[in-house]
């Protein structure tokens, strides 16, 4: 049981992973809410599911045990008290302003007896026309009756990387930057505290969803058994990283160093893994647009405190020094320079998912970076997609590794 969660690198042979298959929540993205729900376009559900199923098939064909967060969450509701707590927590965070409307939502969710159906309903959102709104009589509820949703859908949940990060043998349960995504972490919290997998071996929590400062999993990269990189980004705050660092570095997990990379605070670089991923011990992708302004800080835990040092070195120097690997290669851009880089960074060309050293899953559309990876001797598993990338996330974003083999350095 102690080896269920085992993530001490980005590149060890991948054994098990957590995904979310997009469902009706994508159908509930309407143009008027598109930006609030963090989508640049409205995706087509049938195609998105087909692409996601192919993603899961690539993993299974390479002997990866694929688990879905929606299934794990349903299996975690093992008694009535857990079910009631989940419903109340969901309602409490759904920003329902009318008291009668809140009561109607509670009645609706409580009437759903199948746990899987309950989880899917929470994810897809509750429309106003699903409730008996003729019963409402408050000013708030009558004025808002023409709105579409009582509880918003969670269309970003298929990016399972963000809501929690499995590191070492523990869990970083994140506080999401956007209020519309905060409820997504309810399901991971439910799973890692209640699923029968973890009955006898509860994982450590390196961070909790009710922390004050925001932290997202796309900013966390486990470089080795001793070193973790974390992006200071639009969605991850320095104070969150300090708290996370204190928890994990003071534990007996074995991690010794946190490298903090300061990113531009903008949507195109929303997470560290949109501009930087690990392919092998000596091979990384990096978007060249961040290199000239990149600041890197080192966090260490000494005498009960986090010590911070600014490293006045380039990224490749830091990686070689901290990982003890010489001759590291960075995959950056094609012959057309920054033009290629900017185009393919937008479509998550730098967001690779390693399933073994020098073996990654990539999007088909990023032909320039894929060619560079191929020339570097990387085995590529090409995912044909057109809808999944509309949510601004790549293969790494869509997955949360749960167990990897040890890497021999």
Residue pairs with C-beta under 8 A, 6 or more apart in sequence:
1 197
1 198
1 200
1 201
2 169
2 201
3 403
4 16
4 197
4 198
4 201
4 402
4 403
5 166
5 168
5 169
5 170
5 171
5 203
5 402
5 403
6 168
6 169
6 402
6 403
6 404
7 166
7 167
7 168
7 222
7 401
7 402
7 403
7 404
8 168
8 222
8 224
8 225
8 254
8 404
8 406
8 407
9 222
9 223
9 224
9 225
9 278
9 404
9 406
9 407
10 221
10 222
10 223
10 277
10 278
10 354
11 278
11 279
11 280
11 281
11 354
11 356
11 357
11 358
11 404
11 407
12 356
12 357
12 404
12 405
12 406
12 407
13 355
13 356
13 404
13 405
14 59
14 62
14 64
14 354
14 355
14 356
14 401
14 403
14 404
15 63
15 64
15 65
15 402
15 403
15 404
15 405
16 64
16 65
16 66
16 67
16 401
16 402
16 403
17 59
17 64
17 65
17 66
17 67
17 399
17 400
17 401
17 402
18 67
18 68
18 69
18 72
18 160
18 399
18 400
18 401
18 402
19 52
19 55
19 56
19 66
19 67
19 68
19 69
19 158
19 160
19 398
19 399
19 400
20 68
20 69
20 70
20 157
20 158
20 160
21 49
21 52
21 53
21 56
21 68
21 70
21 158
22 43
22 45
22 48
22 49
22 52
22 155
22 157
22 158
22 388
23 45
23 49
23 70
23 120
23 123
23 124
24 45
24 120
24 124
24 153
25 123
25 124
25 125
25 153
25 154
25 155
25 157
26 43
26 45
26 48
26 153
26 155
27 45
27 124
28 124
28 125
28 127
28 149
28 153
28 155
29 37
29 39
29 42
29 43
29 153
29 155
30 42
30 148
31 42
32 148
33 148
33 149
33 152
34 40
34 41
34 42
36 152
36 180
37 152
37 153
37 155
37 156
37 180
38 156
38 178
38 180
38 181
38 391
38 392
39 155
39 390
39 391
39 392
40 390
40 392
41 390
42 390
43 387
43 388
43 390
43 391
44 387
47 386
47 387
48 158
48 387
48 388
51 383
51 384
51 385
51 386
51 387
51 388
52 158
52 388
52 398
54 383
54 384
55 361
55 383
55 388
55 395
55 398
56 66
58 361
58 381
58 383
59 66
59 355
59 361
59 399
60 66
62 355
62 356
62 381
64 355
65 403
67 402
69 157
69 160
69 187
69 188
69 191
70 116
70 119
70 120
70 123
70 187
71 116
72 187
72 191
72 195
72 197
73 119
73 187
73 190
73 191
74 115
74 116
74 118
74 119
75 115
75 195
75 196
76 82
76 190
76 191
76 193
76 194
76 195
76 196
77 83
77 86
77 115
77 118
77 190
77 194
78 194
78 196
82 190
82 194
83 115
83 118
86 186
86 190
87 106
87 109
87 110
87 118
88 106
89 186
90 109
90 122
90 151
90 183
90 186
91 102
91 105
91 106
91 109
93 182
93 183
93 186
94 105
94 150
94 151
94 152
94 183
95 179
96 102
96 105
96 150
96 151
97 140
97 141
97 144
98 136
98 138
98 140
98 141
98 144
99 138
100 135
100 136
100 137
100 138
100 141
101 131
101 133
101 136
101 141
101 150
104 131
104 132
104 133
104 135
104 136
104 150
105 126
105 131
105 150
105 151
108 121
108 126
108 130
108 131
109 118
109 121
109 122
112 118
112 121
119 187
122 151
122 154
122 183
122 186
123 153
123 154
123 157
124 153
124 154
125 149
125 151
125 152
125 153
125 154
126 149
126 150
126 151
127 148
127 149
127 150
128 145
128 146
128 147
128 148
128 149
128 150
130 150
131 150
133 141
133 145
136 142
136 145
152 180
154 180
154 181
154 183
154 184
155 391
156 162
156 180
156 181
156 184
156 391
157 163
157 184
157 187
158 388
158 391
158 393
158 398
159 218
159 391
159 393
159 397
159 398
160 398
160 399
160 400
161 217
161 218
161 273
161 393
161 396
161 397
161 398
161 399
161 400
162 174
162 176
162 181
162 184
162 216
162 217
162 218
162 271
162 397
163 173
163 174
163 176
163 181
163 184
163 185
163 187
163 188
163 216
163 217
164 171
164 172
164 173
164 174
164 185
164 188
164 189
164 192
164 217
164 400
165 171
165 172
165 174
165 217
165 220
165 400
166 172
166 400
166 401
166 402
167 206
167 220
167 222
167 228
167 248
167 253
167 255
168 204
168 222
168 248
168 253
168 254
168 255
169 203
169 204
169 253
170 203
170 204
170 205
170 206
170 248
170 251
170 253
171 188
171 192
171 203
171 204
171 205
171 206
172 205
172 206
172 207
172 215
172 217
172 220
172 244
172 248
173 185
173 188
173 189
173 192
173 205
173 207
173 208
173 209
174 185
174 207
174 209
174 214
174 215
174 216
174 217
175 182
175 185
175 207
175 208
175 209
175 210
175 211
175 212
175 213
175 214
175 215
175 240
176 182
176 184
176 185
176 214
176 216
176 235
177 214
177 216
177 234
177 235
177 236
178 235
182 209
185 209
186 209
189 209
191 198
192 198
192 202
192 203
192 205
193 202
204 251
204 253
205 247
206 244
206 247
206 248
206 251
207 215
207 240
207 243
207 244
207 247
211 240
211 243
212 239
213 237
213 239
213 240
213 243
214 235
214 236
214 237
214 240
215 236
215 237
215 240
215 241
215 244
216 233
216 235
216 236
216 271
217 400
218 231
218 235
218 270
218 271
218 272
218 273
218 274
218 393
218 396
218 397
219 230
219 231
219 232
219 233
219 235
219 236
219 271
219 272
219 273
220 228
220 229
220 230
220 231
220 272
221 228
221 229
221 230
221 272
221 273
221 276
221 277
221 278
222 228
223 229
223 259
223 278
223 319
223 322
223 323
224 323
224 407
224 409
225 254
225 255
225 406
225 407
226 254
226 255
226 256
226 257
227 255
227 256
227 257
227 258
227 259
227 322
227 323
228 248
228 255
228 257
228 258
228 259
229 258
229 259
229 260
229 261
229 272
229 276
230 236
230 241
230 244
230 245
230 258
230 259
230 260
230 261
230 272
231 260
231 261
231 262
231 263
231 271
231 272
231 273
231 276
232 238
232 241
232 260
232 261
232 262
232 263
233 263
233 265
233 269
233 270
233 271
233 272
234 263
234 265
234 266
234 267
234 269
234 270
235 270
235 271
236 271
238 260
241 258
241 260
241 299
242 299
242 306
244 258
245 258
245 299
245 301
245 306
246 301
246 306
248 255
248 258
249 255
249 256
249 257
249 258
249 299
249 300
249 301
249 306
250 301
250 304
256 300
257 298
257 299
257 300
257 322
258 298
258 299
259 296
259 297
259 298
259 299
259 311
259 318
259 322
260 296
260 297
260 298
260 299
261 272
261 276
261 294
261 295
261 296
261 315
262 294
262 295
262 296
262 297
263 269
263 272
263 275
263 290
263 294
264 290
264 293
267 392
268 274
268 345
268 346
269 275
269 287
269 290
270 392
271 397
273 350
273 351
273 394
273 396
273 397
274 287
274 345
274 348
274 350
274 351
274 392
274 394
274 397
275 286
275 287
275 289
275 290
275 345
275 350
276 284
276 285
276 286
276 287
276 290
276 350
277 284
277 285
277 350
277 351
277 352
277 353
277 354
277 396
278 284
278 354
279 285
279 331
279 352
279 354
279 358
279 360
279 373
279 376
279 378
280 354
280 357
280 358
280 378
281 323
281 325
281 357
281 407
281 409
282 325
282 326
282 327
282 328
282 329
283 328
283 329
283 331
283 358
283 376
283 378
284 319
284 328
284 329
284 330
284 331
285 330
285 331
285 332
285 349
285 350
285 352
285 369
285 373
286 315
286 330
286 331
286 332
286 350
287 332
287 341
287 345
287 350
288 332
288 333
288 338
288 341
289 338
289 341
289 342
289 345
291 314
291 315
294 314
294 315
295 310
296 310
296 311
296 313
296 315
296 318
297 308
297 309
297 310
297 311
298 308
298 309
298 311
298 322
299 306
299 307
299 308
300 306
300 307
300 309
301 307
311 318
313 321
315 330
316 328
316 330
319 325
319 328
320 326
320 327
320 328
323 409
324 409
325 409
329 376
331 369
331 372
331 373
331 376
332 341
332 372
333 340
333 341
333 368
334 340
334 341
334 368
334 369
334 371
334 372
336 368
340 368
343 368
344 350
344 366
344 368
344 369
347 363
347 365
347 366
347 389
348 363
348 366
348 389
348 392
348 393
348 394
348 395
348 397
349 362
349 363
349 366
349 368
349 369
349 370
349 394
350 369
350 394
351 393
351 394
351 395
351 396
351 397
352 360
352 361
352 362
352 373
352 394
352 395
352 396
353 360
353 361
353 394
353 395
353 396
353 398
353 399
354 360
355 361
355 381
357 407
358 376
358 377
358 378
358 379
359 378
359 379
359 381
360 373
360 378
360 379
360 380
360 381
360 395
361 380
361 381
361 383
361 395
362 369
362 370
362 373
362 380
362 381
362 382
362 383
362 394
362 395
363 382
363 383
363 385
363 389
363 394
363 395
364 370
364 382
364 383
364 384
364 385
365 385
365 386
365 389
370 380
370 382
373 380
374 380
383 395
388 398
